[in-house]
Amino acid sequence: MKRAVVARHALASVIALMLTTAAAMAQALDAAAPAGEATPGQFFTVTEPITHEQIAQVRARTRHLVDQASRREGAKSPILVFQFLPGESAPGSSDFGAAYDLANYIARDLGGARLTVAYVPKPLTGFAVLPALACTEIVMGSQASLGPITPETQSFDPALREPVRFLAVRKARDADLILGMLDRDADLRLVRTADRGAHYVMAENLDEFRSSRQVVDDKPAWEGGRRGVLTAERARDEGFAKRLAETPAEVAAFYRIAGQSTLDDPTLGQLPRPVWIKIEGPIEPAMVSYLGRRIGQARREAANLVFFEIDSPGGLIEPADAIADLIAGVQDMKTVAYVNERALGVAALLPLACRDIVFAEGGRLGDVDQLVTGRGALQPLSEAQIDALAEKAAFLASRKGHSPDVARALVDPAVELVDALDSETGATRPVARDAAEADRDRFKNIVARNVGAEGPLLITAADAESFGMGQVVRDLEELKALHGLQGVPIRVEGPTWVDELVTTLTDPYVSWLLLFVGLFMMVLELKLPGIGLPAITSALAFMLFFWSHYLGGTADQLEIILFLLGLLALAIELFVLPGFGVFGMAGIALMLVSIVMASHTFVWPTQEYEYREMGITLIQLTGALLGVTAGAVVLAHYLPGIPIFNRLILKPEPWDEPATDPTAKPSMEGYESLAFLIGETGRTTSPLRPTGKARFGNLLIDVTADNFYIEPDSLVEVVDVHGTRVIVKPWSGEAPADLSDLDTA
């Protein structure tokens, strides 16, 4: 029996030696590569408890990356980094079967990868340690540790010894050390030999070990009673861990992984919780608030991955700039731009603001040479706009890890791109010719790319990867597989009925109709008794106008406050200080200014298309005012003859004399002024709001109340007369005995 054990250990030692030699040769080959050469790679997060569903996601994502690299001629094999995180609720609770399946997959089925790396930033216990051991190299955080492998809540199962030993031998690791981590009660010894080597040996194998090595020190392997636990510092000192790193970014820098595979990725350490947001059509102000609401909703739902599906021909600078800043400012969610058909014109800023860019086959990005106004007109960019947009594109690209020179070329046709070997990184990448020629010591082997191209750079899906601007997928399922979501349904967040309503109400023709209805009904309310349907309709029209423009991004609190101040000034003019004076003119001016400001994102036009937009708005507002005036004239002429609506207008009470026309007022001939009525009392025949009618003896005239409202059939006193305008106030004394005796001669 003892011979069988010895033979088995000898065989394991031979296999371990062969694998170690092979690993050393592979490392030597890697070392022969150019210094600083960037390598494609990706991080994959494994969070406890490890489940078969999680394994399927890891399998789909890793196989997609490896297979994609193998299909491209001359492409480098990727480095796969697996970040292992303990579970928040029950660390160390992974099942042995699932954990060993993942370990077996990493150790056996990822031969197409350049390297597999386990990154353990925190203490990792239980069977989740096994897939970490299955990686070629291990990187640990300074406070991390590995083991014990058998969970604290379980007792050691001898049946697990052989599978774990086989895994250790396959990855050229010290089998006795791994078995000691599996069985924390085993007597594992740390033995130092005369050649200054450190070895882990089970106590029952120590005699055999002594027969072939000169032992100078023999002591228990575990420190401070922490049996089965290998600390980060000890793992590094003994070569078990490649190095220590506190963040995924440090790991990426150490292995020179290209791109932004680790930086600012909120999905690391978590299962992806995706949201899909569509951006379709021209970029208009209404999209700013729409995307703000969608992103806010994604945050409330604790999403950590947002796909922006972009299909836009361009649009206006201001909303595109605001949307790009909105997306670039998302730090708590991973942002992925999916260029489905096109992201042209200023819409090209949106993918640059995302962390990752993915092209559908046939997708296009760039060609920023014109604006698409809200009415579909095309406006070429000025030199100042090109310079500003080029700077913005470069800023967004550098912030999100894309090439600033390529981003600038998307806007500025004067930027000529070349492929150059960067001696600092050892990678060949696109760079502006001016920058390459200005630093010849750094950039070598300069080869022109877009010579003879007219206009700004247009990147298609076919050359997206060569420009370093993203990846290409065949369909949505491949995109989802790229992010470990194969077969997982994703809720699509498109425009809701509120967004559709806002788009309809901000249409120029609908906006004109709302203004006409609001102004016309306001005038009509002043002519009809009581606060009724016209006032409600006017308020509703103005509310819809400002609400839609507020959500559309052209109106803000300032415009609404100005409009309300205008209404207040008009109310003061009508009810507090009668007379068409300062308050009336100021109120009308404030209302008109607020309406004009609410129709645009700019306060004062500075560009050609802004002047054109302002002119169209002024024409619409003038048309609305002329329409209100014409409608008031027509209404005054025809409304009294309409059987139903004639009951809504003010009518004088009939005269007692049968020979007179009951609808006619007494003749005012012979009266140059009504000043003789000052101090006289009369009785109202209609409500004064503040205008209406009152009778003074046999004289029925139009009067204006100096207060907000006077009930009909109320005694009033004339306090002032301006021409034919008679101002009255409620009578505070005793009623005269007979008003009919009032001398009107």
C-alpha positions, 0 to 999 in steps of 0.5 A: 500500500505504501508503495502505491502511495509513493508511486502516486506521489512520484507520478504527480511530481513528474507531471507537476515538473513537466507542467512547470517546465511548460509554464516556464517556456510559455512565460519565456515566449511571452517575455520575448514579445515587445516590451510594453505591448498591449494585449486584449483582455477582459474581466469577468466577475464571479460572485458567491455563491457560484451557481450553474447559471453563473457558470453558463454566463461566464462560459458564454462570455469567455467563449465569445471573446476567445472565439472572436479573437481566433476568427480574426487573422493576426489577432492576439489571444486575450487575457482572461481575468476572473475577479472572485468576490465573496457573497454579501450574505453567505460567503463561503457557501458555494457548492462543491459541484458548481465550484469544481465545474467552473474550475474544470472549465477554466483549467481545461476549456480556455486553451485559446486564451493567452493567460487566465488570471484569478484576481482575489481582492478580498478573503475568499473561503469555501469551495469558491477557492477552487476556480481561483486555483484553476487559473494560471496566475493569481493576483491578490489584494493586500488584505485578501486570503485563500482558504480554508477550502472546506467551509467552516460549517462542513467537515472534511470529506475524504472523497474530495481529496483526489479531484482537488489533488488532480486540479493542483497537479494540472495547474502545477501547484503544490498538491500538499498545500492545496490538500492542507487548505482542503483539510484544515485538520491535516498536519501540514508542515512547512519545510525549508531545505538546504537550497533555501527552498520552501516546501509544504509536506504532509506529515505522513509524507515527511520521511519520504521527503527527507530521503531525497532532500536535506531539510534544515527547518521543519515547522507547522505550516499554518500561522497563528492558528488560522489553519487552512488559510493562505494570506496574501503576503505569504502567497506573494513571498512564496511565489503562490501569488504573482503580485498584490493589487488593490484595484482591477485597474492595477491588474489591467496595468500590470498585464497591459490589458488594452482598452477600458475593460476594468476602469469604472465598471460598476458591474464588476463584483455584481450580476449585471442588471441591464436596461435598454434605452432607445435614442432614435431620430434627430437630437432635439431638446425634448430628448434631454429630459426624456433621457434624464427621466429614463436614466433616473428610472434606471437608477431607482431600479438599481440597474448597473448596465445601460445599453443606449441603442442609437439610430440618429442622423444628427440634430442640434448642438445644444441638446447633443452636448447636454445629452453627451454630458448626461451620459458621460456623467453616469458613474454608477452604471456601465454605459454601452453605446449600440450603434444600430444603424447610424450615429451621424452628425452631432449624434456621434458625441453620444457613443463617445460619452459611453464607456463601451461602443458596439457596432451592429453590422452596417453601423456608421459613426461620425461625419459631423459636418452639418446640423439637423434643425427641428424643422428638418432643415440642414445647416452646415457647421461653421468653423467656430462650431467645428472647433468647439465640437472637435474639442468636445469630442476629444474630451469625451473620448479621453474621458471614456478611454477612446482615442481623442485623435480619432474622435477629433477626426470625426468632426474636423476634416483637417485632422489626418490620421496615421497608424504609428507604432507607439514606442512607449506601449509597443502597440500600433494605433491611429494617431494624428499626423501632426502629433506623430511627426512632432514626436518622432522618438515615440512614434515609429513606422508612420503609415497614412490612413485617411489620405484623400478623404473628403470631409470628416471621418466616417467610421463603419462597422467594418473598420471600427476595430482598426480605429480602436472605436469598439467591437462589432456584433452580428445581432442582439444575442451576440451583443448580450452574450458579450456582456454575459446576458445570452438568453436574458430578456432586457426591458426596452425603455423607449419613449412613453405616451408622455414623451409622445405627447410632449413631442406633439405639443412642442410641434410648431403648429400645435404650439401656435394653436395653444397660444391662439386658444390661450390668448383668445379665451383670455380676451373672451373671458373679459367679455363674458360674465362670471369666471367660467369656461373661457378662463378654464380653457385659457389656463389649460392651453397655457399650462399645456404650452409651458408644461410641454416646453418645460419637459421638452427642455426649452422652458425652465422656471424663469420662463414660467415665472415671467409669464406669471408675473405678466399675468399679475401685472395685468391683474393689477392693471385691471382690478387695482389700478384701473387704466391702461398704463405701466402695469398693463404694458409691462404685463403684456411684454412679460408674457410675450417675452416668456412665450418667445424664450420658452420656444428656444434653448437660447436666450438671444440668437448668435448663429444663423439657424438661431436667427431663423428659429427666432424669426419663425417664432416671432411670425407665429406669435404675431399670427396668433395675436392677429388671429385673436384680434380678428376672432374678437371682432368676428365674435363681437359681431356675430355672438349676440345673434347666436341663440345659445351664446347670446345668453353669455354676453352682457345685455342692458335691461329693457326700457319702460317706454314701449316705443324705444328699442329695448337693446339700445342705450339712450343717446349720448348726444349733447354730452361732451363729458360725463364728468357731471356724474362724479359723486352721483349714485346708481345701480349696477345692472350686470356684474362689474369684473371690473367692467359692466353696466350701471343705470343712473336715472334714465342713463344706462352706461358702461362703467369700471369698478375700482375694486375686483368685483361688484355684484349686480343690482348693487349701489355704486358711486361715481368716483372719477371720469376719464372721457367716456370711461366712468369709474365707480365704487360700492356705495357706502351711504344710504340709498336715495329715495328715488333714483329715477329723479336723478337729473340727467339734463 
